[in-house]
């Protein structure tokens, strides 16, 4: 592993909570790029999945599902001051883990803010409280009185996470191409001012996954290129989006939150049942699922311009995800089962055929050049050459976990931090060697392109970038 650059030497212990496809893909990256050793790493998992990977790298593997009653007793012997907890689990409360790490002076990172098991679908909770908006508010409330302390990076995978860094680079690219003096934005206010100045109305996290296996999806099986449990959990949450200041048509099934920062709304239906129109360079225009993600809320909040309490400017932000074709079939079957998870799950990895890619980036639209996509085009063949135990989708996530961990180790006393508040250049510097082609491309496409070719539609012709036009 000596040919790989070691970005930071870390003397403490590293503990993984969870070890599914993302944990398994992160481990070799940690051992490559962080100065540590296998004997200082421990994995705590709810089951035996990935045990063979841990054995291969000589890492201790403990099977012990973390529950509210055993979190302290399980993790206290493993995590202390100056150590690092990487949370890539499902059904383990992120807030509880952050509290635990803060009390012990340990650093922390997760890829999304998870509740305890059942929190996403608890019928006794109002829909507003089953959202990522509510989970984010809980996490950010923990900042009060503890603005410093061991760094806890929340929601830093590919998306949420790396896409916030893509947004900043994309804005600078658009500014350079349109003659707008961007300067060198550093603060939230400066980035929001630039987004407003550029006239960005909409930001889609636009992703198209074309990876495929010769073993096709079977009835009663959920197939995906990353965590099946994670995808179904977020897909069953209410659809969420950052709600832009340019929007004129509030959705009939839309709801506002009566608490928090007010940067997002939700729909009274699951994200896995909500489709939106978007565009990526290789795929062209397509329909994606508007799955709820933390970046939809944090980016919209971060780029808001306010005059006192009045919002002067905010872009509409949401995910637009076309997963691999077998995952689409799995989602359709899931919906037909009233969102009860299939009894069998399969993550596509070694059996993926050559040639498929994951095209993941951000589409910034409504400005003077119409729309600009910036992101990663990574093939499964490239991913396999770059790092073991990864496919194209997982590697985009795992390298972002790596960059977030390195950034935290380099900035160990920052308290709770969101991706939008981190150094985007440093994170992209670490990620880019693993992202395949990182490209930016303008397009003349908009959500009205080719519409009404078969039937009349209720559309807003005056502003193509209204969510009314984006939604299918």
Buried (B, 14 or more C-beta within 10 A) or exposed (E): EEEEEBBBEBEBBBBBBBBBBBBBBBBBBBBBBBEBEBEBBBBBBBEEBBBEBBEBBEBBBBEEBBBEEEBEEBBEEBBEEBBBBBBBBBBBBBBBBBBBBBEBBBBBBBBBBBBBBEBBBEEEBEBBBBBBBBBBBBBBEBBEEEEEBBBBBBBBBBBBBBBBBBBBBBBBBBBEBBEBEBEEBEEBEEBBBBBBBBBBBBBBBBBBBBBBBEEEBEEEBBBBBBBBBBBBBBBBBBBBBBBBBBBEBEBEEBBEBEEBBBBBBBBEEBBBBBBBBBBBBEBEBBEBBBBBBBBBBBBBBBBBBEEEEEBEBBBBBBBBBBBBBBBBBBBEBBEEEEBEBBEEBBBBBEEBEEEBBBBBBBBBBBBEBBBBBBBBBBBBBBBBEBBBBBBBBBBBBBBBBBBBBBBBBEBBEBBBBBBBBBBBEBBBBBBEEBBBBBBBBBBEBBBBEEBEEEEEEEBBEEBBBBBBBBBE
